Amino acid sequence: MTELTENMPNNKGTAESLVDRPLAERMRPGNLDELLGQHKAIGPGTLIRNIAENDTPFSMILWGPPGCGKTTLALILAQMTSSYFVHFSAVLSGVADIRKVIKEAGDQQKLHRRRTVLFVDEIHRFNKAQQDAFLHHVESGLITLIGATTENPSFEVISPLLSRCRVITLVSLPEDALITLIKRAMTDQERGLGHLGYTIDDDAAAFIAEISDGDGRTALNNLEAAASLAASLKGPPKAGVQKAITLENAEKAFSQKSLRYDKSGEEHYNLISAFHKSLRGSDPDAALYWLARMLEAGENPLYIARRMVRFASEDVGNADPNALHVAVNALESFRFLGHPEGELALAQAACYLATAPKSNSIYMAFKKAQTLAVNKGSLPVPLHIRNAPTKLMEDLGYSKGYKYAHNYKGGFTPQNYLPEEIAHEIIYHPTQRGYEKTVKQRLDKWRDLKKKK
């Protein structure tokens, strides 16, 4: 538990105080403009910008993957507000520490008329009782809570606490942001590696960004490792002589080859296209071959896995609903196992998807639904399927005439669920393949009842 103004780590200081810290800590952004890849959350006109510009903090949960900037964002907000800031780790702290924070917050309010902003890192690690301990004090305004989590807050944060916080979603850093981060670290003389006199090849920067998988902290740690190896191979840099961190250095540092084809060029797209079309064409032999080609070339396995997840919905759909589970499980299996063990899960999923019955009816139906939504505008919800929580809404006809599906044979209710203007539209056309044949039979029966009503 640490107060920012006294002991909180920051990215300023003497060369002696910075040199012993990891590169990722030294390069931690000091303001919102330095925080890369999160424009949607922190750009102009956002709630976060309003906090920074007007000193109006509110309770929030920062939700995002590792290395996306959750802790950094909390520290930046702390520096830009006049609040008393306390950094709290859910891994290392318990209820006794929470009580101490609440007491300090009360003292700050009484003695200094300062609000307390409490940053709880990894808030999902707190159990229900520990989270309950915050609830009253967040509600009363004694503390402003900023929680950070990699897990879905809907599942990991208790509902009463979540309802009193805004959820700010952060995303994995795109590769261009990681490359900018890497090059910034290479040129920064005080906090980064600029004092070494090294440059970095574009190919090496792109490779480090790619294997870091959207994690800014990992990218800087990887850069530091590559720089260390380059220094050991070449010896200490000489004054006035620039040396480069090359793709070869980076590959040796991580025992991993870069793509043998230009991942932004034609061959990259040729291979992923061949893989996708082999899956669609129900050829597991070709699918496995193209999968192996991409993995051997150094393609990011998570990119391939994500494409298979998309394929499961786009090209298999309800012909085999289990295909989506298989694809998602393959992605998570690779995240858990890594190279090389996780590659077998990708191969298993590729074989399953290739041999599964195919249907693009979900893909086509959703495209039609999107077109209707855009072209028809904001059509009103039919009165009979609106909720009526108040007497006034009942008097206006909300929910009047609604037929409760469970009261009807087979769960089929011959009533309209679409806006009147498009009530005639048929959007989903299931095929006769796989499980979708059963779906079609049930849907045809319901649509026949609807026509007769």
N, C-alpha and C positions, 0 to 999 in steps of 0.2 A: 504494500500500500504506500503510495508515494505522492506527495504534492508536487505539481509541476514546477512551481516557482522556486523550489529548493533543489530537488534531486532528480527531476525528470530528465531523461536523456534527450539531448537535442543535437542538431547538426552544426553547432557553432562551437568554437573553442580554439585553443592553441594547437599547433601541429603535434605537440607532445601528447595532448589529451585525446586527439583524434586517431593517432597512428595505431593504437592497440585495438581499436574497435573494428568489427567486420565491415567490409565495404558497404554492405546493404544498410547497416546502421548509420555509417558516415554520410551516405547519400540520401538519407531519408528527406523527402521534400519538406521545405520550411513554410510553404504557402500554397494556396489552392492552385495558382498558375503553374507550379512545378509538378503537381499531381497529375500524372498522365493517364489517359485511357478511361476517364470517368466523366466525360463531358455531360452526359445525360443527368448525372446525379449532382454535379457541382457547377455546371455551366451558368451563364447569365440567366437571371430570372428564376433560379431554383431556390428551394427552401434553404439549402445549405449556404448559398451565396447571401441570402437574406440574413442568416445568423451572423455570418462573418462581417457584413457591412453595417448591421444595425445592433449588434450585440444582444440578440434575442434568442438565446438557446432554448431548445425544447427537448423533451425526452424522446429518444429514438433508438431503434435497433439497426445497426449497420450489418447487413447480411451480404456475404459474398465469399468467393473461394479464397484459399490461402494466397497471400502475396498480392492482393488486389489493392491494398491501401487502407484497410479499415482502421488499424491503430494509428497510422499516419494521419488520416483525416481527423480522428478524435484529437490528436495532439495539436494539429493546426487550428482547430476550432478553439481549443483551450488557450492557445497563444493569442487568438484574436478576440477573446472576450475578457471581461473584467471579473469573471467568476473565480471562485476558489476551486481549483481542479484537483481531483484525487484519482490516481490510476490504481486500479484494483484488479488482481488476477483471480479468476474463479478457480484456477488450478491450485493456487497457494493459499487462498483465504477461506475463512469459515464464518459462522454466525457471529462469533466474538468480534471479528474484524468489522463486520457490518455494523454492529452496535457502536463500535468506536467511531466509525465514519459518521453515523447519524448524530452522535454527540458533538463531533467536530462541526458538523453542518449547523447544528443548533447554536453553537458558540459563534460561528461566523455570522450567522443571521442576527444574533443579539448584540454582539460586540462591534461588528464591522459593517453590518447591513449588506453583507455579500451573500449572494446565492452560491450554492455548491453544485458543481457539475461532477458527477461520479461516473468515471469510465470503467466499465466491467468487461475485461477481455475474456473471450470464450465463455460468455454468459450461459451458454447451453450446458456447461458442466455443473452449474448450480442445480441442486435438487429443488423440489417444490417448496419445501420449508424455507430454504435460503432465499428463493425468489419472493416468497410471501413476505419476508422481512423487509423488503424494499417497498412493498405495495403502498402502504399507508403514507409513507413519506414522499413517494412520487406523487400520489394523489393530492397531498396537502401542499405540494410545491416546495417542501423543505429541500429536496434534492432534485436535480435534473439528471436523469439517467441516460447515459449513452452506453448501450451494450453492443458488443461485437460478437458475431457468430458465423461459423461456416455452415451451420445446419439450418434447416428450414425453421424459422421462428414459430410457425404455426404448430409445429410438433414439439419444440424444445423450450419454448417460453410459455409460462402459464397464461391462460386467456385474460384474466383480470389485469395482469401487468402489460400484456401485449396491447390491450385495448387503450392503454394510456400512453402508448408510444407510437410514433410513426416509424414504419419500416422503410429504410433507405437501402435500395438494392444496388450493390456494386458488382462489376463484372470482371471476368478474367481480362488481363491486358492483351490487346491485339498485338500481333508481331511487330507492326510498325512502331507502336508505343514502346515495346521492349527494346527495339533497335535504337530508338532515340535515347532511352534510359542508359543503354550500354555505351553509346557514343558520348553522352553527357559525362558519364563516370570516367571515360578515357581522357577527357580534356580538362576536367576539374582539377586545378592545381592544389587546392586546399583539402577538399574532402575525398576526391577520387584518386585516380592513378596518373593524373597528368604530370606529377613530379617525376615519374619514371622515364618520361621521354619516349614512351611507346605509342604507336598508332595501332589501329586494328583494321584488318581487311574487311571489306563489305561482306564477303562470303563468310568470314569467321563470325561477324556480328549477327548475320542472318541465321547461321547454324546455332549459335548460342541461344538466340531468341526462340528458335523453333523447339529445341529440346527442353526449354524452360516451361513450355505449356501454359503460357498466360500468367505465370507467377513472377512478379517483379523481384521479390527477394531471392528466388532461385536464380534468376537471370544474373543478378549482381554477384551472387556466390559463385556461379559458374564462370563468370568473367574473371573473378579473382583467382580461381583455380587455373584458368587458362593462362593468365598473366604470370602466375607463379611458375608454371611449367615452362613458359617461354623464357623467363628470366634464367631458370636453371639450365636450359639447353644452350642459351646464347651467351651466358655470363652477364655480369653487370653492364648496364648501358653506359656508353661513354658520352662525355659532354659534346653536344652539337651533333651527335649521331643518332638518328631516329631508327628504331627497330619496330617491326610490326608483329602483332599477334596474328598469325596466319590460320587459315582453315586447318592446315596440318597440325598446328599446335593444339587447336581446339578439339580436333578428333582424337588426338593422343590423350588429352586431359580426361576425356570421358569414355575412351575405348569404344567410340561409336562413330560410324562413318556418316558423312553427310549424304544428301541425295546425289545419286549419280546422274540425275537429270535435273534440268532447271525446273524447280517446283512451281514457278510462276509461268513456265513456258509450255509449249505444245505437248511435249512428251509426258509431263505430269498429268495433263488432262486426258491424253490418249489412254494412259494406263487406268486411271480411275473410271473412265468411260467404258473401257473393255471389261473391267470388273463388274460394273453396274449392269451392263447389257448381258453379261454371262449369267448373272444372278437372275435377271428378268427372263432370260431364255431357258432357265431351268437346266443349266449345264454346270454341275458341281466340279467337274474336272477342270474346265476353263476358269471357273471362279477361283479355285484353289491355286492355279498357276499364276493368275494375275495378282492374287493376294500375296503369294510368295515373291513375285517380282517386285512389288511395291515395298514389302518389308526388307528385302535384300538391298534395295536401293536406298533405304534409310527413311522412307516415308514415315511420318508420325502415325503410329498405330491408332492413336485416339481419333485422328482424322478419319481413318478407314472405319473405325467402329461407329463413329457418328454417322457416316454415310450409310452404314448397314441399318442403323436405327431408323433413319429416314426411309430407306428402302422398305423396311418392314411395314410401314404405314402406307407408303405411296404405291408399292407394287404387289404387296401380299394382302394387306388390309384385313377385312373380316373373313376372307377365304380361309385364313388360319390366324386367329387372334393371338395365338401363343407365339407367333413369330416376333412380335414386338418384345415380349418378355425375354425371348432367347437373345435378341440383339442387345437389349439393355443389359442383361446379365453378362454378356460377353464384354461389353464396355467396362462394366464394374469389375469383372474378373481381371481384365488387363490392368486396370488401375491398381488392384490389390497385388497382383503377382509381378507385373512389369516384364521386362525382357529376361530370358527367352520364354519362360514358362507361360506367360499370358498369351503368347501367340497362338497356342493351341485352342484357346477359347475362341479366338477370332476365326480360326479355321473351322471349328465346330459350327459356329453361327453361320458362316458362309455356306457350308454344306446344307444346313437346315433351310436357309432362305432360298437356295437354289432349287431344292427339291420340294418346297412348299407349293401348294396351289396358289395361283396368282389372280389378283383382282386389283384394278386401279379405280374401282367404283368410289371408294372413300375420297381419293384424290380428286376425281372429277366432280363429285358431289360438293366438296368443300369449295372448289373453284366456282361452281355455279352459285353457292350460297354467298360467297364473297361478292360476286357480280351483282346479285340481287340487293345485298346490303348497301353497296355503293350507289347503284343506279336508282333504287327506289327511295332512298333517304330514310329518315327516322319515322317509319310507319308505327302507328300506335299499337300497343299491346291490346288484344281483345279483352273486353271487360271481364268476361267469365273466367279468364285465367290470371287476372290480377289478384294480388293479395289484398285483403280487406281487414287490416288490424284495428281500424277505428270505425265508430258509428257513422261518421260522415261519409267514409268511403263506402260503407254498406249502402247508405241512402243513395249514393251516386251510381249504384249498380255494380260496384266492384265485386267480383267473385260470384255474382248471381248466375245461376244456371250451370255452375261448374259440376262436372260429373267425376266422382272419385273412382279412379280406375279399378281399385281393388274390389269394388262392389259389383263388378261386371264379369261375366264369364270369360275366362282366359285373360282377364286384364285389359280387354279391348273396349275402349270407350269411343263411340261414334260422335266425336265432337271435333271442332276445328281448333288447331293450336297456332295457326299462322295468322298474320294480319289479313283482314278481309281482301285487301287489294291483290294479294298473291296467294290466296287460299287454294287456287287451282294448281299451283306449281308442284311438280314432282321433282325433287332434288336428288334423292338417293336412289340409284338403280342397281341393286345387288345382282351379282352374277349367279350362275348355277354351279359355281366351283367351290369345293370344300365346304366349310361350315357356312359359307355365305348362301348356299342353297337352302339351308334351314332358315336363315334370316329372311330370304326372299319369300319363302312360304308363309312365315308369320306376318311379314309386312304386307303381302298381297291380301291376306285375310283381313287385316285391319283396314286397308285402303278400300276393300270392297264394302265393308260395313259403313265406312265413312261416306261412300257414294250413295248408299241407300237411306241415309238418315234424313 
